[in-house]
Amino acid sequence: MSVNSVGGQDLAGRDLRHARLKDYQLNGANLSRCILQGTDLRGTDLQGADLTGANLEGANLAGVDLTSATLASTVLTWAILKGAQLSGADLHEGHLHGADLCNADLHDADLDHADLGDAAVRGADLRGARLTWVRLAGADLKKAEASNADLEHASLAGAHLTETNLSAVRLSEADLTGATFGGTDLSGADLRASRMRGVMMGRSARSGNVHLDRADLSGADLRDAQLSSVDFTGANLCGTDLTGVSAFNVELTSAIWDLRTRWDYHHELAIQDASVQQEDGTFRVWKRYLMR
């Protein structure tokens, strides 16, 4: 099947797996529910196209312009979207498990409830994107730009966040269990009530004006982290390693710790004096305490 320029036309529900669509104009076309598995769409213009519910599993969309396209509930598992233009696109509830989104432009895109588990998102632009309830478990977001993105309730367990810009990002109640940080910019991030068990912060992580109140950081490795104006109010620090941290105005009031917690020697005795042991054997910082 050979399809010429079909911009704005209605191709809904068609099986286009054998169509030669490379370099064609499909901007504004209705491709909802189309079967496009494994199709080579490089060079195709899909600006504003409707791909709702389409099957693009394993398709090659490298560098394709999908600006403001609708891809709600679209299947893009293991698809190649390297360098694709997806700014303002609607990808909510999209299936992107294992997809290659390296260096893709996703700023201001809607990925609410999308599945990006194990996806490669290195160097992608996620500024201002809506990623609430998104699944990014095991995903590689190294050097991604995600400032001001909304990741509330997101699953980032085991994600690689090395050198990722997460400044001013909203991550409240997100699951970051076992995530890896290193050179990550968390300045101004909201991580209230997030789950960060066993995270590795890395020595070069930047954490200024970060809200971590009520966060679960049990077993986290924060050695040598740079902490400036960080709020740990009510946080779980049981088994957390805080040796060598560079701290300024770090709030520890009501934080919970135990005998496995390792404090920087400059603060250890003062924190012990400011704490009271609880019935379960843990300690709570009951006096207001600032690490300076």
C-alpha positions as a Markdown table, in Angstrom:
| # | Residue | x | y | z |
|---|---|---|---|---|
| 1 | Met | 0.0 | 0.0 | 0.0 |
| 2 | Ser | 1.3 | 3.4 | -0.9 |
| 3 | Val | 0.0 | 6.5 | 0.8 |
| 4 | Asn | 0.8 | 10.0 | -0.5 |
| 5 | Ser | 0.3 | 13.2 | 1.5 |
| 6 | Val | -2.8 | 12.5 | 3.7 |
| 7 | Gly | -2.6 | 15.5 | 6.0 |
| 8 | Gly | -5.9 | 16.0 | 7.8 |
| 9 | Gln | -7.5 | 12.9 | 6.3 |
| 10 | Asp | -9.4 | 10.1 | 8.2 |
| 11 | Leu | -7.5 | 6.8 | 8.3 |
| 12 | Ala | -8.9 | 5.6 | 11.6 |
| 13 | Gly | -8.7 | 1.9 | 12.3 |
| 14 | Arg | -6.7 | 0.9 | 9.2 |
| 15 | Asp | -4.0 | -1.6 | 9.1 |
| 16 | Leu | -1.0 | 0.4 | 7.9 |
| 17 | Arg | 1.8 | -2.0 | 8.8 |
| 18 | His | 2.8 | -2.4 | 5.2 |
| 19 | Ala | 2.2 | 1.2 | 4.1 |
| 20 | Arg | 5.2 | 3.2 | 2.9 |
| 21 | Leu | 4.8 | 6.2 | 5.2 |
| 22 | Lys | 8.4 | 7.4 | 5.6 |
| 23 | Asp | 8.7 | 11.1 | 4.8 |
| 24 | Tyr | 5.0 | 11.6 | 4.3 |
| 25 | Gln | 2.8 | 14.5 | 5.5 |
| 26 | Leu | 0.3 | 13.1 | 8.0 |
| 27 | Asn | -0.1 | 16.3 | 10.0 |
| 28 | Gly | -3.6 | 16.5 | 11.5 |
| 29 | Ala | -4.5 | 13.1 | 10.1 |
| 30 | Asn | -6.9 | 10.8 | 12.0 |
| 31 | Leu | -4.9 | 7.7 | 12.7 |
| 32 | Ser | -6.7 | 6.6 | 15.8 |
| 33 | Arg | -6.8 | 2.8 | 16.4 |
| 34 | Cys | -4.5 | 2.3 | 13.4 |
| 35 | Ile | -2.1 | -0.7 | 13.3 |
| 36 | Leu | 1.4 | 0.6 | 12.8 |
| 37 | Gln | 3.5 | -2.0 | 14.5 |
| 38 | Gly | 7.1 | -1.9 | 13.4 |
| 39 | Thr | 6.4 | 0.8 | 10.8 |
| 40 | Asp | 9.3 | 3.1 | 9.7 |
| 41 | Leu | 7.9 | 6.6 | 10.2 |
| 42 | Arg | 11.1 | 8.5 | 10.1 |
| 43 | Gly | 10.8 | 11.9 | 8.5 |
| 44 | Thr | 7.0 | 11.8 | 8.7 |
| 45 | Asp | 5.1 | 14.9 | 9.8 |
| 46 | Leu | 2.6 | 14.0 | 12.5 |
| 47 | Gln | 2.0 | 17.4 | 14.0 |
| 48 | Gly | -1.4 | 17.5 | 15.6 |
| 49 | Ala | -2.3 | 14.0 | 14.4 |
| 50 | Asp | -4.7 | 11.9 | 16.3 |
| 51 | Leu | -3.1 | 8.5 | 17.2 |
| 52 | Thr | -5.5 | 7.7 | 20.1 |
| 53 | Gly | -5.4 | 3.9 | 20.8 |
| 54 | Ala | -3.1 | 3.2 | 17.8 |
| 55 | Asn | -0.6 | 0.3 | 17.9 |
| 56 | Leu | 2.9 | 1.6 | 17.3 |
| 57 | Glu | 4.8 | -1.2 | 19.1 |
| 58 | Gly | 8.4 | -1.3 | 17.9 |
| 59 | Ala | 7.8 | 1.5 | 15.3 |
| 60 | Asn | 10.6 | 3.8 | 14.3 |
| 61 | Leu | 9.7 | 7.4 | 15.0 |
| 62 | Ala | 13.2 | 8.8 | 15.5 |
| 63 | Gly | 13.2 | 12.6 | 15.0 |
| 64 | Val | 9.5 | 12.6 | 14.0 |
| 65 | Asp | 7.5 | 15.8 | 14.6 |
| 66 | Leu | 4.6 | 14.9 | 16.9 |
| 67 | Thr | 4.1 | 18.3 | 18.3 |
| 68 | Ser | 0.6 | 18.6 | 19.9 |
| 69 | Ala | -0.3 | 15.1 | 18.7 |
| 70 | Thr | -2.8 | 13.0 | 20.6 |
| 71 | Leu | -1.4 | 9.7 | 21.6 |
| 72 | Ala | -3.7 | 8.9 | 24.5 |
| 73 | Ser | -3.7 | 5.1 | 25.4 |
| 74 | Thr | -1.4 | 4.6 | 22.4 |
| 75 | Val | 0.8 | 1.5 | 22.3 |
| 76 | Leu | 4.5 | 2.6 | 21.9 |
| 77 | Thr | 6.2 | -0.2 | 23.7 |
| 78 | Trp | 9.8 | -0.6 | 22.5 |
| 79 | Ala | 9.2 | 2.1 | 20.0 |
| 80 | Ile | 12.1 | 4.3 | 18.8 |
| 81 | Leu | 11.3 | 8.0 | 19.6 |
| 82 | Lys | 14.9 | 9.2 | 19.9 |
| 83 | Gly | 15.0 | 13.0 | 19.2 |
| 84 | Ala | 11.2 | 13.1 | 18.5 |
| 85 | Gln | 9.3 | 16.3 | 18.9 |
| 86 | Leu | 6.5 | 15.7 | 21.4 |
| 87 | Ser | 6.1 | 19.1 | 23.0 |
| 88 | Gly | 2.5 | 19.6 | 24.1 |
| 89 | Ala | 1.6 | 16.1 | 23.0 |
| 90 | Asp | -1.2 | 14.1 | 24.9 |
| 91 | Leu | 0.3 | 10.8 | 25.9 |
| 92 | His | -1.8 | 10.1 | 29.0 |
| 93 | Glu | -2.2 | 6.4 | 29.8 |
| 94 | Gly | 0.2 | 5.7 | 27.0 |
| 95 | His | 2.1 | 2.4 | 26.8 |
| 96 | Leu | 5.8 | 3.3 | 26.4 |
| 97 | His | 7.5 | 0.5 | 28.3 |
| 98 | Gly | 11.1 | 0.1 | 27.0 |
| 99 | Ala | 10.7 | 2.9 | 24.5 |
| 100 | Asp | 13.7 | 4.9 | 23.4 |
| 101 | Leu | 13.0 | 8.6 | 24.2 |
| 102 | Cys | 16.6 | 9.7 | 24.4 |
| 103 | Asn | 16.9 | 13.5 | 23.6 |
| 104 | Ala | 13.2 | 13.7 | 22.8 |
| 105 | Asp | 11.4 | 17.0 | 23.4 |
| 106 | Leu | 8.5 | 16.3 | 25.8 |
| 107 | His | 8.2 | 19.7 | 27.4 |
| 108 | Asp | 4.6 | 20.5 | 28.5 |
| 109 | Ala | 3.5 | 17.0 | 27.4 |
| 110 | Asp | 0.8 | 15.2 | 29.2 |
| 111 | Leu | 2.0 | 11.7 | 30.4 |
| 112 | Asp | -0.5 | 11.3 | 33.2 |
| 113 | His | -0.7 | 7.5 | 34.2 |
| 114 | Ala | 1.6 | 6.6 | 31.3 |
| 115 | Asp | 3.9 | 3.5 | 31.5 |
| 116 | Leu | 7.5 | 4.3 | 30.8 |
| 117 | Gly | 9.0 | 1.4 | 32.8 |
| 118 | Asp | 12.6 | 0.6 | 31.7 |
| 119 | Ala | 12.4 | 3.3 | 29.1 |
| 120 | Ala | 15.5 | 5.2 | 27.9 |
| 121 | Val | 14.8 | 8.9 | 28.6 |
| 122 | Arg | 18.4 | 10.1 | 28.7 |
| 123 | Gly | 18.8 | 13.8 | 27.8 |
| 124 | Ala | 15.1 | 14.2 | 27.2 |
| 125 | Asp | 13.4 | 17.6 | 27.8 |
| 126 | Leu | 10.6 | 17.1 | 30.3 |
| 127 | Arg | 10.3 | 20.7 | 31.5 |
| 128 | Gly | 6.8 | 21.4 | 32.7 |
| 129 | Ala | 5.5 | 18.0 | 31.7 |
| 130 | Arg | 2.6 | 16.4 | 33.5 |
| 131 | Leu | 3.8 | 13.0 | 34.8 |
| 132 | Thr | 1.4 | 12.4 | 37.7 |
| 133 | Trp | 1.0 | 8.7 | 38.5 |
| 134 | Val | 3.5 | 7.9 | 35.7 |
| 135 | Arg | 5.4 | 4.6 | 35.9 |
| 136 | Leu | 9.2 | 5.2 | 35.4 |
| 137 | Ala | 10.4 | 2.2 | 37.4 |
| 138 | Gly | 13.9 | 1.3 | 36.2 |
| 139 | Ala | 13.9 | 4.0 | 33.6 |
| 140 | Asp | 17.2 | 5.8 | 32.6 |
| 141 | Leu | 16.7 | 9.6 | 33.0 |
| 142 | Lys | 20.4 | 10.5 | 33.0 |
| 143 | Lys | 20.9 | 14.2 | 32.1 |
| 144 | Ala | 17.2 | 14.6 | 31.5 |
| 145 | Glu | 15.8 | 18.1 | 31.9 |
| 146 | Ala | 12.7 | 17.9 | 34.1 |
| 147 | Ser | 12.6 | 21.2 | 35.9 |
| 148 | Asn | 9.1 | 22.3 | 37.0 |
| 149 | Ala | 7.6 | 18.9 | 36.0 |
| 150 | Asp | 4.7 | 17.4 | 37.9 |
| 151 | Leu | 5.7 | 13.9 | 39.1 |
| 152 | Glu | 3.3 | 13.6 | 42.1 |
| 153 | His | 2.5 | 9.9 | 42.9 |
| 154 | Ala | 5.0 | 8.8 | 40.2 |
| 155 | Ser | 6.8 | 5.5 | 40.4 |
| 156 | Leu | 10.5 | 5.9 | 40.0 |
| 157 | Ala | 11.7 | 2.9 | 41.9 |
| 158 | Gly | 15.2 | 1.9 | 40.7 |
| 159 | Ala | 15.3 | 4.8 | 38.2 |
| 160 | His | 18.7 | 6.3 | 37.2 |
| 161 | Leu | 18.6 | 10.0 | 37.9 |
| 162 | Thr | 22.3 | 10.8 | 37.5 |
| 163 | Glu | 22.9 | 14.5 | 36.5 |
| 164 | Thr | 19.1 | 14.9 | 36.0 |
| 165 | Asn | 17.7 | 18.4 | 36.5 |
| 166 | Leu | 14.8 | 18.0 | 39.0 |
| 167 | Ser | 14.8 | 21.5 | 40.2 |
| 168 | Ala | 11.4 | 22.8 | 41.4 |
| 169 | Val | 9.9 | 19.4 | 40.4 |
| 170 | Arg | 6.8 | 18.1 | 42.3 |
| 171 | Leu | 7.5 | 14.6 | 43.6 |
| 172 | Ser | 5.2 | 14.5 | 46.6 |
| 173 | Glu | 4.2 | 10.9 | 47.5 |
| 174 | Ala | 6.3 | 9.5 | 44.7 |
| 175 | Asp | 8.1 | 6.2 | 45.0 |
| 176 | Leu | 11.9 | 6.6 | 44.6 |
| 177 | Thr | 12.9 | 3.4 | 46.3 |
| 178 | Gly | 16.4 | 2.4 | 45.3 |
| 179 | Ala | 16.7 | 5.3 | 42.8 |
| 180 | Thr | 20.3 | 6.4 | 42.0 |
| 181 | Phe | 21.2 | 10.1 | 42.2 |
| 182 | Gly | 24.6 | 11.7 | 41.4 |
| 183 | Gly | 25.1 | 15.2 | 40.3 |
| 184 | Thr | 21.3 | 15.5 | 40.4 |
| 185 | Asp | 19.8 | 19.0 | 40.9 |
| 186 | Leu | 17.0 | 18.8 | 43.4 |
| 187 | Ser | 17.0 | 22.4 | 44.4 |
| 188 | Gly | 13.5 | 23.6 | 45.2 |
| 189 | Ala | 12.0 | 20.1 | 44.7 |
| 190 | Asp | 8.9 | 19.0 | 46.7 |
| 191 | Leu | 9.4 | 15.5 | 47.9 |
| 192 | Arg | 6.9 | 15.5 | 50.8 |
| 193 | Ala | 5.8 | 12.1 | 51.9 |
| 194 | Ser | 7.9 | 10.4 | 49.2 |
| 195 | Arg | 9.3 | 6.9 | 49.5 |
| 196 | Met | 13.1 | 7.0 | 49.2 |
| 197 | Arg | 14.2 | 3.8 | 50.9 |
| 198 | Gly | 17.7 | 2.8 | 50.0 |
| 199 | Val | 18.3 | 5.7 | 47.6 |
| 200 | Met | 21.9 | 6.6 | 46.7 |
| 201 | Met | 22.2 | 10.4 | 46.7 |
| 202 | Gly | 25.8 | 10.7 | 45.5 |
| 203 | Arg | 28.4 | 13.2 | 46.6 |
| 204 | Ser | 27.7 | 15.8 | 44.0 |
| 205 | Ala | 23.9 | 15.9 | 44.4 |
| 206 | Arg | 22.6 | 19.5 | 44.9 |
| 207 | Ser | 19.7 | 19.8 | 47.4 |
| 208 | Gly | 18.8 | 23.3 | 48.2 |
| 209 | Asn | 15.4 | 24.4 | 49.5 |
| 210 | Val | 14.1 | 20.8 | 49.3 |
| 211 | His | 10.9 | 19.6 | 51.0 |
| 212 | Leu | 11.4 | 16.1 | 52.4 |
| 213 | Asp | 9.1 | 16.4 | 55.4 |
| 214 | Arg | 7.4 | 13.0 | 56.2 |
| 215 | Ala | 9.6 | 11.3 | 53.5 |
| 216 | Asp | 10.8 | 7.8 | 54.1 |
| 217 | Leu | 14.6 | 7.8 | 53.7 |
| 218 | Ser | 15.2 | 4.7 | 55.7 |
| 219 | Gly | 18.5 | 3.0 | 54.6 |
| 220 | Ala | 19.3 | 5.9 | 52.2 |
| 221 | Asp | 22.9 | 6.7 | 51.4 |
| 222 | Leu | 23.3 | 10.5 | 51.8 |
| 223 | Arg | 27.0 | 10.5 | 52.5 |
| 224 | Asp | 28.8 | 13.8 | 51.5 |
| 225 | Ala | 25.6 | 15.2 | 50.1 |
| 226 | Gln | 25.2 | 19.0 | 49.8 |
| 227 | Leu | 22.1 | 19.9 | 51.9 |
| 228 | Ser | 21.1 | 23.5 | 52.1 |
| 229 | Ser | 17.7 | 24.6 | 53.6 |
| 230 | Val | 16.4 | 21.0 | 53.5 |
| 231 | Asp | 13.3 | 20.1 | 55.5 |
| 232 | Phe | 13.4 | 16.6 | 57.1 |
| 233 | Thr | 10.5 | 17.4 | 59.5 |
| 234 | Gly | 8.9 | 14.1 | 60.5 |
| 235 | Ala | 11.1 | 12.1 | 58.0 |
| 236 | Asn | 12.1 | 8.5 | 58.6 |
| 237 | Leu | 15.9 | 8.4 | 58.8 |
| 238 | Cys | 16.2 | 5.0 | 60.3 |
| 239 | Gly | 19.4 | 3.4 | 58.9 |
| 240 | Thr | 20.2 | 6.5 | 56.9 |
| 241 | Asp | 23.9 | 7.4 | 56.4 |
| 242 | Leu | 24.4 | 11.1 | 56.8 |
| 243 | Thr | 28.2 | 11.1 | 57.4 |
| 244 | Gly | 30.2 | 13.9 | 55.8 |
| 245 | Val | 27.1 | 15.9 | 54.7 |
| 246 | Ser | 27.6 | 19.5 | 54.0 |
| 247 | Ala | 24.5 | 20.9 | 55.9 |
| 248 | Phe | 23.1 | 24.4 | 56.2 |
| 249 | Asn | 19.7 | 25.1 | 57.8 |
| 250 | Val | 18.7 | 21.5 | 57.6 |
| 251 | Glu | 15.5 | 21.0 | 59.7 |
| 252 | Leu | 15.3 | 17.8 | 61.7 |
| 253 | Thr | 12.4 | 18.5 | 64.0 |
| 254 | Ser | 10.3 | 15.3 | 64.6 |
| 255 | Ala | 12.5 | 13.2 | 62.4 |
| 256 | Ile | 12.8 | 9.6 | 63.4 |
| 257 | Trp | 16.1 | 7.7 | 63.5 |
| 258 | Asp | 17.5 | 4.5 | 65.1 |
| 259 | Leu | 20.9 | 3.1 | 66.2 |
| 260 | Arg | 21.7 | 2.2 | 62.6 |
| 261 | Thr | 21.5 | 5.9 | 61.5 |
| 262 | Arg | 24.9 | 7.4 | 61.0 |
| 263 | Trp | 25.2 | 11.1 | 61.7 |
| 264 | Asp | 28.0 | 13.4 | 60.8 |
| 265 | Tyr | 30.3 | 13.7 | 63.8 |
| 266 | His | 29.7 | 17.4 | 64.1 |
| 267 | His | 26.0 | 16.9 | 64.9 |
| 268 | Glu | 25.8 | 13.4 | 66.5 |
| 269 | Leu | 25.9 | 14.3 | 70.2 |
| 270 | Ala | 23.6 | 17.4 | 69.8 |
| 271 | Ile | 21.0 | 15.3 | 67.9 |
| 272 | Gln | 21.1 | 12.6 | 70.6 |
| 273 | Asp | 20.5 | 15.3 | 73.2 |
| 274 | Ala | 17.6 | 16.7 | 71.2 |
| 275 | Ser | 15.9 | 13.3 | 70.8 |
| 276 | Val | 13.7 | 11.0 | 72.9 |
| 277 | Gln | 13.5 | 7.2 | 72.6 |
| 278 | Gln | 10.1 | 5.8 | 71.6 |
| 279 | Glu | 8.4 | 2.6 | 72.6 |
| 280 | Asp | 9.6 | 0.8 | 69.4 |
| 281 | Gly | 13.2 | 1.6 | 70.2 |
| 282 | Thr | 13.5 | 4.4 | 67.6 |
| 283 | Phe | 14.3 | 8.0 | 68.5 |
| 284 | Arg | 12.4 | 11.1 | 67.6 |
| 285 | Val | 14.0 | 14.6 | 67.5 |
| 286 | Trp | 11.6 | 16.3 | 69.8 |
| 287 | Lys | 13.4 | 19.7 | 70.1 |
| 288 | Arg | 13.7 | 22.0 | 67.1 |
| 289 | Tyr | 17.0 | 21.1 | 65.6 |
| 290 | Leu | 18.8 | 22.7 | 62.7 |
| 291 | Met | 21.9 | 21.3 | 61.2 |
| 292 | Arg | 24.1 | 24.3 | 60.3 |
